[in-house]
Amino acid sequence: MKAVTRIAGAVLLAGALTVTAGATTSASRYDTTIAAAATQKLAEKEQFQNVRASVEDGIVTLTGTVDLYQEKLDAAKSVRKLKNATGVRNLIQVAGSQVSDSQLQEKLFRKIYYDRTGYYDNAFNYVTVSVNDGVVTLAGHTYDSVGRDTALALTQRMPGVKDVVDKIDILPTSLFDDNLRRRAVRVIYGDSALSRYAIDPARPIRIIVDKGHVSLYGQVGSTMDKDIAGIRANSLPGAFSVQNNLVVENDSKAGM
């Protein structure tokens, strides 16, 4: 009986090895064709002239350098849908302009701060920017995916950015919150002491509403303006809580 069991086990093991070998062979038999197609695809764009592609078991590995982080993303996108390719490993390095973290943060802050000026949702977006060794982390809240996507797009195309971490929270859709937002805009910007901020197309007082909770962000010219904005927000019927995070003058440039 023991001999029969050992024989059965050997047969099962041999079968498993055969299946594994067969799967690997099936995945790798297109490697040469995929590599040729990937190389041709990359050669079509000048920005990918320093990018190389290799393929193993259907997975395309990209190496080399590009000038912008967005180009790194685009290179992966260009080969991701190649016939028989099963995945992309993106090891491309961003080797463009060298910009200090402080300079990069300042540039991105200004870009994102004045993004989408004139749009209805601009006053309801607040995005923070931090940079460490060229790696940019975006956080905060946006009214919808459009605000987040445009902030990401601006960052990915900025010279000096090596990588991007997206921690932006898209606020949930809510008629109650929308009503609260509209009333908050009226009471805050309708105040004679704060109406001058409405002249700024970027609207420095950002109003974030999340499930009835109101938070104010941005920069104002005086402590009095900050206090008045807080008082007006606290007067809103239906607001569950109000958090006044306004900064006086330019004490912080980590957000918009």
PEGI-V822048 format. One record per residue. N is the residue number from 1. SS is DSSP state (2 for helix, 1 for strand, 0 for the rest). PSI is psi as a letter, one per 30 degrees, with the letter a starting at -180 (NA if undefined). OMEGA is omega in whole degrees, 0 to 359 (999 if undefined). Layout:
N,SS,PSI,OMEGA
N,SS,PSI,OMEGA
//
This chain:
1,0,e,180
2,2,e,179
3,2,e,178
4,2,e,180
5,2,e,180
6,2,e,180
7,2,e,180
8,2,e,180
9,2,e,180
10,2,e,179
11,2,e,179
12,2,e,180
13,2,e,179
14,2,e,179
15,2,e,180
16,2,e,179
17,2,e,179
18,2,e,179
19,2,e,180
20,2,e,179
21,2,e,180
22,2,e,180
23,2,e,180
24,2,e,180
25,2,e,180
26,2,e,182
27,2,e,186
28,2,f,186
29,0,f,179
30,0,g,187
31,2,e,182
32,2,e,180
33,2,e,180
34,2,e,181
35,2,e,179
36,2,e,180
37,2,e,179
38,2,e,179
39,2,e,179
40,2,e,181
41,2,e,180
42,2,e,182
43,2,f,181
44,0,f,181
45,0,k,182
46,2,e,183
47,2,f,180
48,2,g,185
49,0,f,179
50,0,g,180
51,1,k,179
52,1,k,180
53,1,k,172
54,1,l,185
55,1,k,175
56,1,k,181
57,0,h,177
58,0,f,181
59,1,k,181
60,1,k,176
61,1,k,180
62,1,k,177
63,1,l,180
64,1,a,185
65,1,l,172
66,1,l,182
67,0,e,184
68,0,l,178
69,2,e,179
70,2,e,179
71,2,e,175
72,2,e,178
73,2,e,182
74,2,e,180
75,2,e,179
76,2,e,181
77,2,e,184
78,2,f,182
79,2,f,186
80,2,e,185
81,0,g,177
82,0,k,181
83,0,k,177
84,0,f,176
85,0,k,183
86,0,f,179
87,1,l,180
88,1,k,174
89,1,j,187
90,1,j,180
91,0,g,180
92,0,k,177
93,1,k,176
94,1,j,186
95,0,h,181
96,0,b,183
97,0,k,176
98,0,j,182
99,0,k,179
100,0,l,181
101,2,e,182
102,2,e,178
103,2,e,180
104,2,e,179
105,2,e,179
106,2,e,180
107,2,e,180
108,2,e,178
109,2,e,181
110,2,e,180
111,2,e,184
112,2,e,181
113,2,e,183
114,0,g,177
115,0,k,175
116,0,h,177
117,0,k,180
118,0,f,178
119,0,l,184
120,2,e,187
121,2,f,185
122,2,e,181
123,2,f,185
124,2,g,177
125,0,k,175
126,1,j,183
127,1,k,177
128,1,l,182
129,1,k,172
130,1,k,185
131,1,k,177
132,1,j,181
133,0,h,178
134,0,f,178
135,1,j,184
136,1,k,175
137,1,k,177
138,1,k,179
139,1,a,180
140,1,a,185
141,1,k,173
142,1,l,182
143,0,e,178
144,0,a,183
145,2,f,181
146,2,e,179
147,2,e,179
148,2,e,185
149,2,e,180
150,2,e,176
151,2,e,178
152,2,e,181
153,2,e,178
154,2,e,182
155,2,e,183
156,2,f,181
157,0,g,182
158,0,k,177
159,0,k,180
160,0,f,180
161,0,k,181
162,0,e,181
163,1,l,182
164,1,k,175
165,1,k,183
166,1,j,175
167,1,g,181
168,1,k,180
169,1,k,176
170,1,k,184
171,0,k,182
172,0,k,177
173,0,k,183
174,0,k,176
175,2,e,179
176,2,e,180
177,2,e,179
178,2,e,178
179,2,e,180
180,2,e,178
181,2,e,182
182,2,e,180
183,2,e,178
184,2,e,178
185,2,e,182
186,2,e,185
187,2,e,181
188,2,e,182
189,2,f,177
190,0,f,178
191,0,k,184
192,0,e,180
193,0,f,185
194,0,f,185
195,2,f,181
196,2,f,179
197,2,f,178
198,2,f,179
199,2,e,178
200,0,j,183
201,0,f,181
202,0,f,180
203,0,i,185
204,0,f,177
205,0,j,181
206,1,k,185
207,1,j,180
208,1,k,180
209,1,k,181
210,1,j,180
211,0,h,177
212,0,f,179
213,1,k,185
214,1,k,175
215,1,k,178
216,1,k,179
217,1,l,178
218,0,a,184
219,1,k,179
220,1,l,188
221,0,f,183
222,0,l,177
223,2,e,179
224,2,e,179
225,2,e,178
226,2,e,182
227,2,e,180
228,2,e,179
229,2,e,179
230,2,e,179
231,2,e,180
232,2,e,180
233,2,e,179
234,2,f,180
235,0,f,183
236,0,j,175
237,0,k,177
238,0,f,178
239,0,k,181
240,0,e,178
241,1,l,178
242,1,k,177
243,1,j,183
244,1,j,180
245,0,g,180
246,0,k,179
247,1,k,180
248,1,k,182
249,0,b,182
250,0,h,181
251,0,f,181
252,0,k,176
253,0,h,181
254,0,f,181
255,1,l,179
256,0,NA,999
//
